[in-house]
Amino acid sequence: MITLVLFFLLLAAGLPIIFLLVFASFSFAIEAGAFSLLDSFAIQSVRGIEANGFLAIPLYMLVGEIMSRGGITERLVRTAMRLVGGLRGGLAYVNVLTNAFAAAILGSATAQIAVMTRSLVPEMVRHGYDKGFATGLTVATGLLGPIIPPSMLMIIYGVLAYQSVAALFIAGIIPGILVVLAFFTVVGLNRSKMPDQSARVEIPMDMRSVLADAAPVAIPAVIIAGVVSGAMTPTEAGAVACVVASLLTILLYRTLGLRDWPKVFHSVVLSSASIVALIGFATLFGWVLSYESIPGALAQGIADMAVGQISFLFFVCIVVFVLGMFLDGVGVMIVIVPVLLPLAQTFGVDPIHFGVVIALATLTGLVTPPVGPGLYLAMDATGLGMMQIVRSALPFLAAFIVVIAIVVTFPALSVWLPKALGL
């Protein structure tokens, strides 16, 4: 109980989640009198990051950093503008579509929100959109990052659950498209509140410019084609994607020079280190909780309440949603997947489908207080208050939850495409 109180006090004080996990692990062990566990803390933390599958994470982060610093984001915006920019409320549609394109390159919601809030929100405000609406939309559409392949959450789940990361990548495509359509629907229902003027700006329409701006699509195409064909593992596909992104920014766009690369690698090292540390300490926290039999009690509680496969998954989503309000999505996944996956299989839930549902449910924590890292990134970029952003994002979050319910109810939306491709 003391640990729980201190945890929330330190959370309210703004202590980073990585240090909270370490503190909670030590506090749990000391409060339980299990001092012998302390000798194994370092070993358990290192074991959490030993899996080879995690090698893919810095590679996809490198792709995202090249995209951010190499001007690829602006190219994606222009491509989306050509497709939907002429509609009323066009910049809102452009926001959704650009984030869908970026999700197929970045694979990280936090990275996507950080990039897009600084590029798309000012542009929307300049065209007469409410700043709160523009920020809420951008934060919500950032949730596409870990759904549309490649996805870091899918990599982490694949390692934890011993499932094919390639199959998980492909399993996220149809749910990702559903989320895009859901966001388009919310934008369409609010078009009357948007500026009357066309969102289209003067952009080159000659074939050379169109093809140059659309060239970044080659990055996710390489990843998907490589993993589906079996020619590459997800890690190898990430390495090839880095090469493609580098060639685009060096040879085609000429936006990255020799002086820029140290900054690129420095940023990737820092970002990768924070994720690896989070994985290691979340693994440690999960191990300590297991010693206290807390995950087992949670699993038993869900099993007692669930009456079938669908109800089981809905209960899991509720648990993940609540945990996501206080823990990072990576931490939530590491703590609950090893415990709930065997239980899911006893209910007849396909492991790939379970991974997609867990990934979707985990994402809600990115935009819900008090932790909500996506909210803090948006606050820093726009200067808006947390609750103002939350209120603006609520319609899109509601649409996102509807998509989760649809995916839970119809497992074929997750598993049909991987099976059709032989994964």
Phi and psi in degrees as a GROMACS rama.xvg file:
@    title "Ramachandran Plot"
@    xaxis  label "Phi"
@    yaxis  label "Psi"
@TYPE xy
-61.3951  -41.7962  ILE-2
-60.3538  -43.4294  THR-3
-63.1784  -44.1366  LEU-4
-63.2295  -47.4113  VAL-5
-62.822  -36.553  LEU-6
-58.4782  -48.9781  PHE-7
-71.9873  -31.6312  PHE-8
-65.4846  -44.9445  LEU-9
-69.2378  -33.8811  LEU-10
-62.04  -45.5465  LEU-11
-65.5446  -28.5052  ALA-12
-77.7051  -7.80405  ALA-13
91.24  16.6782  GLY-14
-65.2711  131.601  LEU-15
-55.0908  146.517  PRO-16
-62.1132  -30.8437  ILE-17
-60.4728  -46.8069  ILE-18
-70.8987  -31.1352  PHE-19
-61.9834  -41.3729  LEU-20
-63.9983  -41.7193  LEU-21
-64.8461  -46.8352  VAL-22
-59.4741  -46.8933  PHE-23
-61.8157  -38.2253  ALA-24
-63.6338  -48.0466  SER-25
-64.119  -43.519  PHE-26
-64.8403  -42.7416  SER-27
-58.9465  -46.1919  PHE-28
-64.3891  -42.5969  ALA-29
-70.0331  -43.4053  ILE-30
-63.5005  -33.819  GLU-31
-82.9652  -6.11618  ALA-32
74.5385  16.6125  GLY-33
-93.7426  65.3142  ALA-34
-67.1227  -21.8264  PHE-35
-66.159  -23.2291  SER-36
-66.0886  -28.9727  LEU-37
-59.9746  -32.4183  LEU-38
-64.8289  -23.1501  ASP-39
-101.368  2.90864  SER-40
-60  -45.8241  PHE-41
-64.3771  -42.063  ALA-42
-62.9005  -44.8251  ILE-43
-65.308  -37.525  GLN-44
-64.922  -42.175  SER-45
-68.7616  -38.783  VAL-46
-59.1909  -29.3747  ARG-47
-67.4809  -19.7831  GLY-48
-116.023  12.3549  ILE-49
-81.2512  -17.4005  GLU-50
-63.3973  135.573  ALA-51
-62.4552  -29.62  ASN-52
-59.8596  -25.0924  GLY-53
-71.8603  -10.982  PHE-54
-62.5304  -23.2661  LEU-55
-69.6161  -25.8384  ALA-56
-60.8432  -52.4165  ILE-57
-63.9894  -27.4015  PRO-58
-66.8121  -45.8382  LEU-59
-70.5421  -28.5917  TYR-60
-69.3208  -33.9327  MET-61
-66.1458  -41.1339  LEU-62
-58.0243  -45.5017  VAL-63
-63.6466  -39.5582  GLY-64
-68.0664  -40.3084  GLU-65
-61.3357  -41.1769  ILE-66
-61.2504  -45.3869  MET-67
-66.1942  -45.6663  SER-68
-86.979  -16.2896  ARG-69
-96.5777  8.28948  GLY-70
78.8336  11.8182  GLY-71
-69.8191  -31.7783  ILE-72
-57.8462  -44.8284  THR-73
-62.8221  -35.4372  GLU-74
-65.0599  -40.3822  ARG-75
-65.6501  -38.7248  LEU-76
-62.0582  -43.6947  VAL-77
-65.962  -36.71  ARG-78
-63.9324  -45.9755  THR-79
-64.0316  -36.0159  ALA-80
-62.3922  -39.8478  MET-81
-64.3749  -30.3822  ARG-82
-84.4909  -44.5235  LEU-83
-131.063  4.01048  VAL-84
-67.7243  -20.1374  GLY-85
-82.9012  -6.56528  GLY-86
-77.7112  157.182  LEU-87
-65.3627  132.797  ARG-88
73.4233  24.9265  GLY-89
-56.9536  -38.1181  GLY-90
-66.3386  -27.4006  LEU-91
-68.0649  -43.239  ALA-92
-64.5468  -39.5695  TYR-93
-60.5617  -40.5176  VAL-94
-56.766  -49.9582  ASN-95
-62.6631  -47.0055  VAL-96
-68.4328  -39.7184  LEU-97
-62.1731  -41.7591  THR-98
-65.7715  -33.0869  ASN-99
-65.7688  -42.4665  ALA-100
-62.362  -47.0839  PHE-101
-64.5188  -34.0258  ALA-102
-60.9605  -31.7854  ALA-103
-76.9602  -0.162553  ALA-104
-119.346  -44.6297  ILE-105
-78.6716  -53.0004  LEU-106
76.0529  7.85823  GLY-107
-135.249  125.052  SER-108
-67.2112  -43.1371  ALA-109
-64.2734  -42.3925  THR-110
-63.1757  -40.5261  ALA-111
-66.3443  -45.107  GLN-112
-63.1605  -40.7974  ILE-113
-61.525  -41.3751  ALA-114
-72.9518  -47.3576  VAL-115
-74.5522  -32.9536  MET-116
-65.6864  -26.1164  THR-117
-88.7397  -16.9863  ARG-118
-108.749  -43.8772  SER-119
-86.2273  -38.6068  LEU-120
-61.1016  -48.5181  VAL-121
-59.5299  -36.8482  PRO-122
-65.967  -41.4901  GLU-123
-66.1668  -41.3082  MET-124
-63.3915  -39.1979  VAL-125
-62.774  -28.415  ARG-126
-92.7353  9.89098  HIS-127
99.076  8.0715  GLY-128
-81.1287  147.084  TYR-129
-61.7417  133.315  ASP-130
-63.5952  -38.2434  LYS-131
-63.9616  -44.3534  GLY-132
-62.2437  -45.4349  PHE-133
-61.452  -40.4728  ALA-134
-71.0363  -44.3689  THR-135
-60.3534  -41.4655  GLY-136
-63.6129  -43.8883  LEU-137
-66.716  -39.4727  THR-138
-63.6073  -44.5469  VAL-139
-65.8367  -43.0444  ALA-140
-69.7012  -18.4365  THR-141
-63.4331  -19.4236  GLY-142
-66.0852  -14.5548  LEU-143
-68.3959  -22.6399  LEU-144
-52.4485  -51.4308  GLY-145
-84.6298  6.51187  PRO-146
-102.707  -57.6742  ILE-147
-70.7652  131.123  ILE-148
-66.2023  146.975  PRO-149
-81.654  155.25  PRO-150
-136.511  126.584  SER-151
-68.3416  -35.7206  MET-152
-62.8461  -38.409  LEU-153
-66.0518  -36.3823  MET-154
-62.9408  -46.2831  ILE-155
-63.2805  -45.1911  ILE-156
-62.4307  -43.5682  TYR-157
-58.5207  -39.9865  GLY-158
-67.9148  -44.747  VAL-159
-67.1863  -37.9153  LEU-160
-98.5268  1.04731  ALA-161
55.5898  46.2079  TYR-162
-115.309  159.583  GLN-163
-66.7118  120.334  SER-164
-66.4857  -34.7537  VAL-165
-60.4298  -45.0178  ALA-166
-63.7525  -38.0225  ALA-167
-67.3574  -38.9491  LEU-168
-56.6531  -50.7922  PHE-169
-68.6379  -33.3699  ILE-170
-63.2852  -22.6354  ALA-171
-83.3718  -8.19  GLY-172
-67.137  -53.3841  ILE-173
-65.4377  -46.7053  ILE-174
-57.4186  -37.0293  PRO-175
-63.3456  -41.6152  GLY-176
-64.1028  -39.1971  ILE-177
-61.9294  -39.5216  LEU-178
-64.8949  -41.8946  VAL-179
-59.5146  -46.6423  VAL-180
-63.5674  -38.2545  LEU-181
-63.7538  -42.6689  ALA-182
-67.258  -39.0667  PHE-183
-58.3665  -40.0144  PHE-184
-63.6958  -44.0439  THR-185
-63.7646  -42.4356  VAL-186
-61.0203  -44.5272  VAL-187
-60.844  -37.5336  GLY-188
-70.7064  -17.6587  LEU-189
-109.635  12.5384  ASN-190
-61.7461  -31.9178  ARG-191
-63.8609  -21.6253  SER-192
-90.7791  -0.282878  LYS-193
-98.4101  163.034  MET-194
-56.7524  144.876  PRO-195
-73.6566  -31.545  ASP-196
-67.611  150.526  GLN-197
-64.4074  141.007  SER-198
-80.1039  -7.77481  ALA-199
-65.8345  133.034  ARG-200
-112.93  171.082  VAL-201
-72.1844  108.203  GLU-202
-129.978  146.19  ILE-203
-61.2887  136.983  PRO-204
-113.97  5.99765  MET-205
-70.5604  155.225  ASP-206
-59.5319  -36.9316  MET-207
-63.3689  -43.7995  ARG-208
-68.1957  -39.6452  SER-209
-60.8496  -46.7284  VAL-210
-67.5528  -37.7311  LEU-211
-64.6277  -41.4555  ALA-212
-70.9787  -29.6305  ASP-213
-86.3439  -7.18662  ALA-214
-58.1837  -33.5338  ALA-215
-59.3027  -17.4741  PRO-216
-60.6091  -21.1653  VAL-217
-62.3095  -26.2398  ALA-218
-66.5705  -56.4453  ILE-219
-66.117  -28.5774  PRO-220
-62.3141  -41.2849  ALA-221
-64.1165  -43.6174  VAL-222
-62.7556  -51.6327  ILE-223
-65.9859  -45.1869  ILE-224
-62.9896  -39.7166  ALA-225
-65.4526  -44.9403  GLY-226
-77.3463  -34.1615  VAL-227
-68.5042  -40.5824  VAL-228
-73.0252  -17.3756  SER-229
83.8168  2.71252  GLY-230
-72.7126  -24.2132  ALA-231
-136.977  148.917  MET-232
-79.3623  163.647  THR-233
-55.9248  -34.6984  PRO-234
-66.7619  -45.0356  THR-235
-64.263  -38.1674  GLU-236
-63.6044  -36.7098  ALA-237
-63.4011  -39.9172  GLY-238
-65.2249  -42.7945  ALA-239
-65.3758  -38.8254  VAL-240
-61.6775  -36.4964  ALA-241
-61.7414  -41.6138  CYS-242
-63.7836  -45.5894  VAL-243
-61.8481  -46.2814  VAL-244
-62.2531  -39.0804  ALA-245
-65.138  -43.4088  SER-246
-63.4262  -39.398  LEU-247
-62.3706  -45.681  LEU-248
-78.0751  -26.0226  THR-249
-88.8971  -47.9296  ILE-250
-93.6938  -42.3134  LEU-251
-85.7045  -52.3053  LEU-252
-91.1798  -23.946  TYR-253
55.4942  44.1594  ARG-254
-104.026  -13.3854  THR-255
-119.848  124.78  LEU-256
-110.359  -177.128  GLY-257
-60.9171  -33.4257  LEU-258
-71.1845  -20.1334  ARG-259
-82.6642  -26.0146  ASP-260
-66.8482  -37.2306  TRP-261
-57.419  -38.6625  PRO-262
-66.6929  -39.0162  LYS-263
-60.5561  -51.4849  VAL-264
-67.9189  -35.1293  PHE-265
-61.7384  -45.1083  HIS-266
-64.2565  -40.7976  SER-267
-65.7199  -40.6815  VAL-268
-61.7366  -45.5755  VAL-269
-64.0531  -45.312  LEU-270
-65.3443  -43.5429  SER-271
-65.1279  -39.578  SER-272
-62.2869  -39.9114  ALA-273
-67.5466  -38.4373  SER-274
-69.6939  -43.1326  ILE-275
-62.8073  -42.1225  VAL-276
-63.4217  -39.4565  ALA-277
-63.6683  -42.479  LEU-278
-62.4806  -45.4057  ILE-279
-62.8306  -46.6595  GLY-280
-75.0124  -30.5312  PHE-281
-66.9245  -36.4811  ALA-282
-63.1537  -42.6901  THR-283
-60.6927  -45.5445  LEU-284
-61.8165  -42.9748  PHE-285
-62.7942  -37.2991  GLY-286
-65.1538  -42.5874  TRP-287
-65.3481  -42.7592  VAL-288
-61.4637  -38.0347  LEU-289
-63.3338  -38.3523  SER-290
-60.6306  -35.3316  TYR-291
-85.196  0.993802  GLU-292
62.9362  22.2075  SER-293
-70.5059  -46.8494  ILE-294
-61.2851  -36.6572  PRO-295
-63.5616  -40.0518  GLY-296
-65.832  -37.9982  ALA-297
-63.4614  -45.4953  LEU-298
-62.5881  -40.772  ALA-299
-65.4761  -38.5997  GLN-300
-62.6678  -41.8059  GLY-301
-66.1711  -42.9643  ILE-302
-61.7846  -37.1954  ALA-303
-68.776  -33.1892  ASP-304
-85.4638  -32.1394  MET-305
-73.975  141.675  ALA-306
-115.516  0.69395  VAL-307
-176.188  -178.782  GLY-308
-60.3233  -47.5266  GLN-309
-68.8747  -43.8053  ILE-310
-64.6362  -36.842  SER-311
-58.7934  -47.14  PHE-312
-65.9405  -35.6787  LEU-313
-66.0968  -39.711  PHE-314
-64.2682  -39.7831  PHE-315
-61.3431  -43.6849  VAL-316
-60.4898  -39.9951  CYS-317
-64.8112  -44.4067  ILE-318
-62.2031  -45.5212  VAL-319
-63.8823  -39.7953  VAL-320
-60.7614  -45.1745  PHE-321
-66.7834  -45.7495  VAL-322
-62.5352  -36.6027  LEU-323
-66.2736  -17.4991  GLY-324
-72.7356  -16.1896  MET-325
-125.826  -20.9599  PHE-326
-120.376  153.107  LEU-327
-63.3712  150.257  ASP-328
-56.5409  -38.0193  GLY-329
-62.7146  -43.45  VAL-330
-62.7791  -43.1379  GLY-331
-59.4404  -45.2015  VAL-332
-64.8607  -42.9062  MET-333
-66.5945  -33.9441  ILE-334
-74.4254  -42.4832  VAL-335
-98.0437  -26.2167  ILE-336
-61.1835  -49.4135  VAL-337
-59.835  -25.2704  PRO-338
-88.4874  -44.0843  VAL-339
-87.7785  -22.1812  LEU-340
-61.9157  -46.8802  LEU-341
-59.5088  -37.5307  PRO-342
-66.7298  -39.6704  LEU-343
-60.1245  -40.2547  ALA-344
-68.2979  -29.5473  GLN-345
-68.8455  -24.3296  THR-346
-87.6241  1.55475  PHE-347
82.323  19.0038  GLY-348
-82.1982  128.219  VAL-349
-64.1701  133.47  ASP-350
-59.5297  -33.9683  PRO-351
-67.8301  -45.0008  ILE-352
-61.4723  -41.1488  HIS-353
-61.492  -40.0138  PHE-354
-62.8831  -41.8167  GLY-355
-65.226  -44.5612  VAL-356
-62.6511  -45.208  VAL-357
-61.5066  -43.9456  ILE-358
-61.5559  -45.2671  ALA-359
-62.5381  -47.5875  LEU-360
-64.5808  -36.7693  ALA-361
-62.8036  -33.4062  THR-362
-64.9978  -25.966  LEU-363
-59.9566  -28.4174  THR-364
-65.7336  -18.6709  GLY-365
-69.8724  -24.4562  LEU-366
-123.828  20.1223  VAL-367
-120.899  134.064  THR-368
-69.6066  161.219  PRO-369
-90.222  -17.4685  PRO-370
-79.7741  -63.2418  VAL-371
28.0281  73.6265  GLY-372
-58.1252  -31.8165  PRO-373
-62.1889  -34.6243  GLY-374
-67.582  -41.8913  LEU-375
-67.2511  -36.9874  TYR-376
-63.1545  -42.8451  LEU-377
-68.2758  -38.7118  ALA-378
-61.3698  -42.2764  MET-379
-66.0014  -36.7684  ASP-380
-79.9187  -30.8657  ALA-381
-112.783  -20.1341  THR-382
80.9611  6.00846  GLY-383
-81.9432  159.198  LEU-384
-78.8595  158.907  GLY-385
-59.2833  -50.4517  MET-386
-67.3313  -29.8569  MET-387
-64.1619  -41.2433  GLN-388
-68.5431  -42.2908  ILE-389
-59.9391  -46.1985  VAL-390
-60.5994  -39.9234  ARG-391
-70.3256  -30.8377  SER-392
-84.7598  -13.5583  ALA-393
-54.6159  -46.5547  LEU-394
-59.1743  -36.8762  PRO-395
-75.0628  -36.0304  PHE-396
-65.4213  -38.1646  LEU-397
-62.6528  -42.25  ALA-398
-63.5034  -37.5008  ALA-399
-63.3419  -42.3445  PHE-400
-65.8929  -35.9563  ILE-401
-61.4232  -41.4964  VAL-402
-63.3745  -40.9521  VAL-403
-57.8502  -44.9185  ILE-404
-61.9655  -39.2395  ALA-405
-65.867  -44.199  ILE-406
-65.635  -38.9692  VAL-407
-61.7377  -42.3398  VAL-408
-74.1477  -30.9068  THR-409
-122.131  85.5277  PHE-410
-57.6253  -25.9739  PRO-411
-59.4087  -26.0882  ALA-412
-62.356  -25.6056  LEU-413
-95.8766  -42.8168  SER-414
-97.7823  -15.7309  VAL-415
-64.6552  -48.804  TRP-416
-65.1058  -44.8286  LEU-417
-59.768  -40.9105  PRO-418
-66.5415  -39.3901  LYS-419
-63.3842  -29.3176  ALA-420
-93.4968  5.20163  LEU-421
75.5325  24.0751  GLY-422
